[in-house]
Amino acid sequence: MQRRFVVIVLLIAATGLVAPVSATYILTGSVLSPGQPLVAGAPQQLVANFTLLPAGTANFVRGHELQMQTSLTGAQWNIQVVVDGRDAAQQTASGSAAFISGELLSYPTNHDIALVVTVTGTVPATASGPVNLLLTEEIDNSGTVVPGSAIVISQPVLAATLPGATLPAASPAPTPVSVPAATASPAKSPGFEVLAAGGAAAAALIAIRSRRHG
């Protein structure tokens, strides 16, 4: 019986029916407009660039997704997928969170996959400490955050300025640090409509869902 069990395990491994290895993604750059520090109650934009590093046989696990969250109010998202240096698909969303399906990011490892994420909103008027502009996490097929996948970009905030005050000029944001991953992802609002898609991956299944602030 034990020998038969070992044979079954070896057959499963040989046919690839094993848990997929999580892909790795890194932040390669980010720019704030206006620049730092943030101003409470003022408009703010962040442009962040990510690169997916090959892992296993694909750049991203097909059954996983990327979850992106922001503390900016009235947030608007524009997410550009870049394949081999060319724009492959563009998606928009609104609300505090956006979700990118692994179907959109799962390419063979001989392709270079990157993301350009632009989030625009307003710094909370009551903010008095660092504000999380962007928190990115990988979610597995059970809805759990993949350990060690969290990347956060946060900035300190000033008190609200007087009317007519000049905001700081745009400047590069500092290198973000990873934070402990949460244990569960936020609820996703049904019925999100894809507003735009194009390029070589337009035919791929694309799912970006958003949740508005309550």
WOPEDA-V630468 format. One record per residue. N is the residue number from 1. RES is the residue in one letter. SS is DSSP state (helix for helix, strand for strand, loop for the rest). PHI is phi in degrees with one decimal (NA if undefined). OMEGA is omega as a letter, one per 30 degrees, with the letter a starting at -180 (NA if undefined). Layout:
N;RES;SS;PHI;OMEGA
N;RES;SS;PHI;OMEGA
This chain:
1;M;loop;NA;a
2;Q;helix;-64.1;l
3;R;helix;-63.8;l
4;R;helix;-63.0;l
5;F;helix;-61.6;l
6;V;helix;-62.3;l
7;V;helix;-61.8;l
8;I;helix;-62.4;l
9;V;helix;-60.4;a
10;L;helix;-65.4;l
11;L;helix;-66.2;l
12;I;helix;-61.7;l
13;A;helix;-62.6;a
14;A;helix;-67.1;a
15;T;loop;-91.3;l
16;G;loop;80.8;a
17;L;loop;-86.1;l
18;V;loop;-125.7;a
19;A;loop;-61.0;a
20;P;loop;-69.1;l
21;V;loop;-83.7;a
22;S;loop;-65.1;l
23;A;loop;-73.5;l
24;T;strand;-115.7;l
25;Y;strand;-128.9;a
26;I;strand;-130.7;l
27;L;strand;-87.5;a
28;T;strand;-103.5;l
29;G;strand;171.6;l
30;S;strand;-154.3;a
31;V;strand;-134.6;l
32;L;strand;-101.0;l
33;S;strand;-146.5;f
34;P;loop;-62.1;a
35;G;loop;-77.5;a
36;Q;loop;-82.3;f
37;P;loop;-77.5;l
38;L;strand;-71.4;l
39;V;strand;-118.6;a
40;A;loop;-57.5;l
41;G;loop;80.9;a
42;A;loop;-103.5;l
43;P;strand;-63.5;a
44;Q;strand;-151.3;l
45;Q;strand;-130.7;l
46;L;strand;-129.1;l
47;V;strand;-116.0;a
48;A;strand;-120.9;a
49;N;strand;-113.4;l
50;F;strand;-121.7;l
51;T;strand;-123.4;l
52;L;strand;-92.5;a
53;L;strand;-94.8;a
54;P;loop;-56.8;l
55;A;strand;-146.0;a
56;G;loop;71.7;a
57;T;loop;-104.7;a
58;A;strand;-144.4;l
59;N;loop;-79.8;a
60;F;loop;-157.9;l
61;V;loop;-68.9;a
62;R;loop;-59.2;a
63;G;loop;-83.7;l
64;H;loop;-97.0;l
65;E;strand;-149.1;l
66;L;strand;-98.1;l
67;Q;strand;-110.7;l
68;M;strand;-122.1;a
69;Q;strand;-131.3;l
70;T;loop;-142.0;l
71;S;loop;-94.1;l
72;L;loop;-66.1;l
73;T;strand;-88.6;a
74;G;strand;60.3;a
75;A;strand;-68.8;l
76;Q;strand;-123.4;a
77;W;strand;-114.7;l
78;N;strand;-135.5;a
79;I;strand;-119.5;a
80;Q;strand;-109.5;l
81;V;strand;-94.5;a
82;V;strand;-118.6;a
83;V;strand;-117.3;a
84;D;loop;52.9;l
85;G;loop;81.5;a
86;R;strand;-118.0;l
87;D;strand;-62.1;a
88;A;strand;-107.3;a
89;A;strand;-160.9;l
90;Q;strand;-128.6;a
91;Q;strand;-130.0;l
92;T;strand;-124.4;l
93;A;strand;-156.2;l
94;S;strand;-139.1;a
95;G;loop;108.3;a
96;S;loop;-79.3;a
97;A;strand;-143.9;l
98;A;strand;-136.9;a
99;F;strand;-124.8;a
100;I;strand;-114.9;a
101;S;strand;-67.4;l
102;G;helix;-62.8;l
103;E;helix;-59.6;a
104;L;helix;-78.8;a
105;L;helix;-106.6;a
106;S;loop;-86.3;l
107;Y;loop;-123.5;l
108;P;strand;-56.4;a
109;T;loop;-69.1;l
110;N;loop;-84.7;l
111;H;loop;-110.8;l
112;D;loop;-97.1;a
113;I;strand;-115.6;l
114;A;strand;-137.5;l
115;L;strand;-129.0;l
116;V;strand;-116.8;a
117;V;strand;-108.8;l
118;T;strand;-115.2;l
119;V;strand;-124.5;a
120;T;strand;-125.0;l
121;G;strand;-170.2;a
122;T;strand;-122.2;l
123;V;loop;-65.1;a
124;P;loop;-52.1;a
125;A;loop;-63.9;a
126;T;loop;-95.4;a
127;A;loop;-64.6;l
128;S;loop;-128.3;l
129;G;loop;-129.2;l
130;P;loop;-57.7;l
131;V;strand;-110.6;l
132;N;strand;-77.6;l
133;L;strand;-77.5;a
134;L;strand;-154.3;l
135;L;strand;-121.0;a
136;T;strand;-114.3;l
137;E;strand;-139.2;l
138;E;strand;-95.1;a
139;I;strand;-109.3;l
140;D;loop;-83.5;a
141;N;loop;-73.7;l
142;S;loop;-102.3;l
143;G;loop;85.6;a
144;T;loop;-102.8;l
145;V;strand;-67.8;l
146;V;loop;-68.2;a
147;P;loop;-54.5;l
148;G;loop;78.8;a
149;S;loop;-92.5;a
150;A;loop;-76.5;l
151;I;strand;-128.4;a
152;V;strand;-124.1;l
153;I;strand;-117.5;a
154;S;strand;-132.0;a
155;Q;strand;-141.7;l
156;P;loop;-69.6;a
157;V;strand;-129.9;l
158;L;strand;-94.7;l
159;A;loop;-67.3;l
160;A;loop;-57.7;a
161;T;loop;-90.9;l
162;L;loop;-70.3;l
163;P;loop;-56.4;l
164;G;loop;87.7;l
165;A;loop;-68.8;a
166;T;loop;-88.1;l
167;L;loop;-81.5;l
168;P;loop;-61.5;l
169;A;loop;-72.5;a
170;A;loop;-63.2;l
171;S;strand;-154.0;l
172;P;strand;-61.8;l
173;A;loop;-81.8;l
174;P;loop;-68.9;l
175;T;loop;-65.4;a
176;P;loop;-77.0;l
177;V;strand;-121.1;l
178;S;loop;-77.5;l
179;V;loop;-124.9;l
180;P;loop;-58.7;a
181;A;loop;-75.3;l
182;A;loop;-75.2;a
183;T;loop;-95.9;a
184;A;loop;-152.4;a
185;S;loop;-91.0;l
186;P;loop;-69.1;l
187;A;loop;-65.0;a
188;K;loop;-107.7;l
189;S;loop;-76.7;l
190;P;loop;-72.6;l
191;G;loop;84.6;l
192;F;loop;-66.1;a
193;E;loop;-102.3;l
194;V;loop;-67.8;a
195;L;loop;-96.3;a
196;A;loop;-156.2;l
197;A;loop;-158.3;a
198;G;loop;-168.9;l
199;G;loop;86.2;a
200;A;loop;-67.4;a
201;A;loop;-106.3;a
202;A;loop;-63.1;a
203;A;loop;-79.5;a
204;A;loop;-72.9;l
205;L;loop;-71.0;a
206;I;loop;-122.4;l
207;A;loop;-135.0;l
208;I;loop;-121.3;a
209;R;loop;-116.5;a
210;S;strand;-134.1;l
211;R;strand;-126.6;l
212;R;loop;-81.8;l
213;H;loop;-64.5;l
214;G;loop;-77.2;NA
